[in-house]
């Protein structure tokens, strides 16, 4: 983390940990060869700030060039290498591993006549022309979040807010599929983004979770929930009932090394259990503590909530069996999630 910011977002440059992760889709023509192929396959693309080129010549971050509007780019993206140039490569750009360019930037922080490029700004990938082949959003690396000293609530809150802003930009981008754009707009009104830092006796790691499978598709750095295959589904005595009165089967989680089942639905629908599902419980120290900042948008409510739904609170309390959990308040203070009342409105 460089601690150089423009409009509260960390500036992107060759020395920063900025990256786009699994921007999707980059559709490329791929084997087999004719007559069976080629087949158009969507590939997820990743670009990293360490590949910054054509940056500022007089503005530096940690001694290396910073990014500016309409000039700086990441020299390459990776992820579509399995496709074949001889078949036409990307269906738009006809290129593989093309550069990444920023489609958004600061309007009032100016580097050498161009707006500063920042974490969470909209990007497009695999370029050979102005349109590019896929769109994602530039996100602050989880490593940078985990390096925050002391109480991480402010950094976690900023990460939540910037993610929602990036999602809104992506929903309005011309390169976004119209159906996906509509889903992202709905998510902005009634979805959840959560970021967390786990302090495992001095070793800090960060995670991000979301209630949207589409957001996870665009950015694979979001925690992947438990699988929803039929062979792992089990009954839950407190679970919802279907129309015939039978309890719906649920997806079990190995939180704290024991089987816990979210009573309302699969892990795929909630951000907090998605984070808890990906903690290495076998290697938690006795004093481990998870700090989480939740931003839950509810339809019809203009003020985002910072608490979990009642069922997710049950999941959080299951995780309290092996670690302390603190939830962030709006003012940056924390409260004990293990002592919270479960009687809250459900998602």
Number of C-alpha atoms within 10 A of each C-alpha: 17 14 12 14 14 19 12 12 20 23 27 33 33 22 20 26 21 25 21 30 25 25 26 22 20 26 22 29 24 23 17 13 13 9 6 8 12 19 16 17 17 17 21 23 30 24 30 22 24 17 17 25 19 15 23 21 12 10 16 16 18 14 9 18 22 28 33 28 22 16 13 23 25 25 20 22 25 19 18 25 15 14 25 20 15 12 20 17 24 29 15 18 20 21 21 25 20 24 22 30 27 23 18 21 25 19 13 11 15 15 20 14 10 19 19 27 33 28 29 29 25 25 25 27 31 32 25 16 11 10 17 22 28 26 31 30 27 29 24 24 20 21 14 18 22 21 16 17 9 6 14 22 25 17 21 28 25 16 26 23 16 19 22 22 17 22 24 18 21 24 23 16 17 11 16 19 15 13 9 14 20 14 15 24 17 14 23 20 17 17 23 27 27 28 29 30 26 22 20 17 12 11 11 18 18 23 24 25 26 29 24 19 15 13 21 17 17 23 22 16 18 24 22 20 25 18 15 14 8 10 8 13 16 14 15 20 12 13 18 16 14 10 8 6 8 11 17 19 22 23 26 23 24 17 23 20 13 13 11 18 26 22 24 21 18 21 27 18 18 26 28 29 29 25 23 25 21 16 18 12 17 8 9 17 14 11 12 18 21 21 23 29 31 27 26 25 21 17 14 8 10 9 11 17 16 19 19 28 18 19 22 24 23 21 21 22 18 20 26 20 14 18 22 20 22 22 23 25 18 16 9 15 13 17 13 13 23 20 12 17 10 17 10 14 9 11 18
